[in-house]
Amino acid sequence: MAPLTRRRKNALAAAPPAPVIDPADRISKLPEEIQAQILSFLPAQEAVRTCVLARTWRHVWKFTRRLLITGDSVQEVREFVDRLLINFASLDASKIRFDPCEEFDNGDDIYPYLDDEDTSSLNRWISRVLECQIQMLWVDIGAQGYFDAYLQMSNRLVSRHLTRLELTGVLFICRCLNLDVCPALEHL
């Protein structure tokens, strides 16, 4: 080993210290692919929050292959999801799940509903995840039998890669579902 010269000593002193991992933190020692797999089981908001844990976690969420988009309401996560979906070029699966919690009072009864802006956002998110060449898509809008709480799909589902599709609480405006444009679809 070469002796340390004054220049090397100064360079080593100026270099940022290596990230220190707490011995009890075994997850940070796992390969990034495994960390991303673990994050794929979390809702997207929580997965992204892991970036503040340590420098080693800063970009791990961007490598998840599955995306769970959920929340109490579409309004609550609209801006977050719009920015989030820009970061993905390819995904294996996506689950979009909401219970329409916005309610309006009609006398004694309370009805959940999705407004036009919610519907537009959900349609846009579905189109975007389909562009990410996903193989599995689950959309679950907890409509609970209320017509105003169903997601009214206005775009066609077009994907060469989609193999599994599960829709709950979704109505198609055209009253038809043409799956000829999804040649790989095996499970509906």
KOLDOKE-303436 format. One line per 2 residues: their letters; for each residue x, y, z of C-alpha. Coordinates in Angstrom, 3 decimals, m for minus. Each point is the difference from the previous one (the first is absolute). Example, Ala and Ser with C-alpha at 12.3 -4.5 7.8 and 13.67 -1.06 7.14 Angstrom:
% residues 2
AS	12.300:m4.500:7.800; 1.370:3.440:m0.660
//
This chain:
% residues 188
MA	0.000:0.000:0.000; 1.351:3.416:m0.952
PL	0.854:2.355:2.851; m2.489:2.765:0.689
TR	1.229:3.243:m1.440; m1.159:3.369:1.239
RR	m2.203:0.350:m3.111; m1.705:m3.415:0.578
KN	m0.523:0.783:3.698; m1.705:3.287:m0.925
AL	m2.124:m1.705:m2.674; m1.105:m2.685:2.460
AA	m0.814:2.596:2.626; m2.079:2.016:m2.482
AP	m1.952:m3.021:m1.296; m3.504:m0.389:1.411
PA	m0.211:m2.735:2.597; m1.467:m3.320:m1.054
PV	m3.603:m0.419:1.099; m0.114:m1.598:3.412
ID	m2.583:m2.746:0.352; m1.204:m0.826:3.462
PA	0.800:m3.668:0.760; m3.657:m0.510:0.964
DR	m1.119:1.254:m3.455; 0.170:m3.212:m2.000
IS	m2.351:1.165:m2.736; 2.413:2.711:m1.175
KL	2.634:m2.680:m0.514; m2.198:m1.849:m2.507
PE	0.536:0.504:m3.737; m1.939:2.916:m1.492
EI	m2.200:m2.363:m2.054; m1.188:m1.754:3.184
QA	m0.629:3.341:1.721; m2.082:1.114:m3.000
QI	m1.961:m3.271:0.153; m0.768:0.632:3.670
LS	m1.147:3.559:m0.765; m2.322:m1.284:m2.728
FL	m2.305:m1.400:2.699; m0.485:3.453:1.545
PA	m2.402:2.682:m1.191; 1.872:2.350:m2.353
QE	m0.086:2.881:2.494; 1.757:m2.086:2.662
AV	2.504:m1.464:m2.459; 1.068:3.482:m1.100
RT	0.315:1.119:3.636; 2.811:m2.518:0.487
CV	2.302:2.341:m1.928; 0.562:1.970:3.209
LA	1.223:m3.017:1.981; 3.569:0.229:m1.244
RT	2.007:0.902:m3.087; 0.031:m3.652:m1.022
WR	m3.835:0.038:m0.176; m0.293:3.286:m1.918
HV	m0.886:m1.516:m3.404; m0.995:m3.574:0.853
WK	m3.742:0.718:m0.412; 0.591:0.852:m3.676
FT	0.975:m3.625:m0.672; m3.206:m1.600:1.259
RR	m1.755:m2.076:m2.636; m3.449:0.085:1.641
LL	m1.949:3.108:0.904; m2.801:0.223:2.561
IT	m1.898:3.277:m0.351; m2.461:0.432:2.826
GD	m1.336:2.597:2.384; m3.043:1.277:1.807
SV	m0.957:2.095:m3.006; 1.235:0.758:m3.490
QE	0.346:3.708:0.882; 2.359:m0.895:2.852
VR	2.551:m1.695:m2.281; m0.652:1.636:m3.397
EF	3.087:2.240:m0.135; 2.244:m2.693:1.486
VD	m1.080:m2.702:m2.486; 0.204:2.355:m2.985
RL	3.655:0.707:0.876; 0.729:m3.601:0.992
LI	m1.044:m1.552:m3.315; 2.516:2.140:m1.892
NF	2.807:m2.033:1.639; m0.933:m3.384:m1.443
AS	0.667:m1.311:m3.481; m0.709:m3.637:0.726
LD	m2.072:m1.808:2.641; m1.150:m3.576:0.505
AS	m3.226:0.720:1.876; m2.125:2.784:1.382
KI	m2.889:0.053:2.425; m2.183:3.094:0.236
RF	m2.340:m0.135:2.977; m2.306:2.670:1.438
DP	m3.136:0.133:2.066; m1.794:3.174:m1.066
CE	m0.091:1.756:3.344; m1.135:3.380:m1.268
EF	m3.623:0.049:0.965; m2.903:2.312:m0.464
DN	m2.977:0.155:2.298; m3.413:m0.469:m1.590
GD	m2.402:0.340:2.890; 0.534:m2.943:2.316
DI	2.067:m2.070:m2.421; 3.699:0.321:m0.767
YP	1.266:m1.174:m3.393; 3.636:m0.461:m1.059
YL	0.929:1.314:m3.451; 2.806:0.725:m2.430
DD	m0.096:3.418:m1.629; 1.133:0.762:m3.575
ED	3.493:1.005:1.128; 0.417:m3.296:1.922
TS	m1.174:m1.976:m3.006; 2.334:1.896:m2.318
SL	2.974:m0.629:2.311; m0.753:m3.728:0.348
NR	m0.389:m0.403:m3.767; 3.292:1.865:m0.545
WI	1.827:m2.211:2.557; m1.343:m3.186:m1.562
SR	1.129:1.151:m3.453; 3.438:0.884:1.352
VL	0.594:m3.338:1.739; m1.097:m1.786:m3.182
EC	2.689:1.978:m1.851; 2.508:m1.467:2.508
QI	m0.607:m3.418:m1.583; m1.545:m1.520:3.117
QM	m1.081:m3.607:m0.062; m2.508:0.171:2.855
LW	m2.482:2.764:0.801; m2.462:0.086:2.874
VD	m2.431:2.881:0.320; m2.218:m0.083:3.085
IG	m2.385:2.877:0.615; m2.034:m0.897:3.075
AQ	m3.283:1.147:m1.498; m2.149:m2.068:2.380
GY	m2.904:0.014:m2.447; m0.227:3.795:m0.346
FD	m0.122:0.964:m3.675; 1.692:3.371:0.610
AY	2.969:m1.725:1.634; 0.924:m2.145:m2.995
LQ	2.962:0.980:m2.156; m1.266:0.773:m3.487
MS	2.730:m1.143:m2.372; 0.177:2.212:m3.038
NR	3.192:m1.364:m1.548; 0.474:m3.375:m1.567
LV	2.291:m2.455:1.687; 2.739:m0.538:m2.563
SR	3.068:m2.059:0.829; 2.029:m2.696:m1.730
HL	1.508:m0.996:3.346; m3.031:m0.230:2.306
TR	m0.598:m3.604:1.100; m2.255:0.524:3.038
LE	m2.765:2.574:0.481; m2.273:0.325:3.041
LT	m2.567:2.793:0.140; m2.280:0.722:2.956
GV	m2.277:3.031:0.122; 0.654:0.939:m3.641
LF	m2.557:0.869:m2.696; 0.871:0.421:m3.661
IC	m1.681:3.022:m1.531; m0.265:m1.607:m3.428
RC	m1.662:m3.025:1.667; 2.425:m2.272:m1.770
LN	3.380:m1.418:0.803; 2.074:m0.904:m3.029
LD	2.833:m2.232:1.163; 1.250:m0.757:m3.520
VC	2.621:2.713:0.568; 1.420:m1.985:2.946
PA	1.259:m3.171:m1.775; 1.991:m1.305:3.006
LE	m2.957:0.234:2.428; m0.526:m3.371:1.738
HL	m1.929:0.893:3.189; m2.960:2.357:0.231
//
